Amino acid sequence: MMLADMTGNVHIAAACVGAAIGVGLIGKGASEAVGRNPGAATKILVQAILSTAFAEGIVFFSIYLTK
């Protein structure tokens, strides 16, 4: 029973790790882009926030699929 609970939640852990990596890459890319072109900071910020929300949405889908 305990092994079934652990293996049933592996996809949630994988989604969380993937989302964390994605958010980190988005932040890295956004900060580099603002460093190259500070005038476009607002547009870059909007795109970074949207991309972060989509990356984190994957975690909610994996939690939803568990139940």
C-alpha positions in Angstrom: 0.0 0.0 0.0 2.8 2.4 0.8 4.6 1.7 -2.4 1.4 2.4 -4.4 1.1 5.8 -2.7 4.7 6.7 -3.4 4.5 5.7 -7.1 1.2 7.4 -7.5 2.7 10.7 -6.6 5.9 10.5 -8.7 4.2 12.4 -11.6 3.5 15.3 -9.2 7.1 15.4 -8.1 8.2 15.3 -11.7 5.8 18.1 -12.7 7.0 20.2 -9.7 10.7 19.7 -10.7 9.9 20.6 -14.3 8.0 23.7 -13.4 10.8 24.8 -11.0 13.4 24.4 -13.8 11.1 26.2 -16.3 10.5 29.1 -14.0 14.2 29.4 -13.3 15.0 29.4 -17.1 12.3 32.0 -17.7 13.7 34.3 -15.0 17.2 33.9 -16.4 16.1 34.7 -19.9 14.0 37.7 -18.8 16.8 39.2 -16.7 19.3 38.7 -19.6 16.8 40.3 -22.0 16.3 43.3 -19.8 20.0 43.7 -19.4 20.4 43.9 -23.2 17.4 46.2 -23.8 16.2 48.0 -20.7 13.6 50.0 -22.7 11.6 46.8 -23.3 11.5 45.8 -19.6 7.7 46.1 -19.4 7.0 43.9 -22.4 9.5 41.4 -21.2 8.0 41.4 -17.7 4.5 40.7 -19.1 5.8 37.8 -21.2 7.8 36.4 -18.3 4.8 36.5 -15.9 2.6 34.7 -18.5 5.2 32.1 -19.2 5.7 31.5 -15.5 1.9 31.0 -15.0 1.8 28.5 -17.8 4.8 26.6 -16.4 3.2 26.4 -13.0 -0.1 25.4 -14.4 1.4 22.0 -15.3 1.7 21.3 -11.6 -2.0 21.9 -11.1 -2.9 19.6 -14.0 -0.8 16.8 -12.4 -2.5 17.3 -9.0 -5.9 17.3 -10.7 -5.1 14.1 -12.5 -4.3 12.4 -9.2 -7.7 12.8 -7.8 
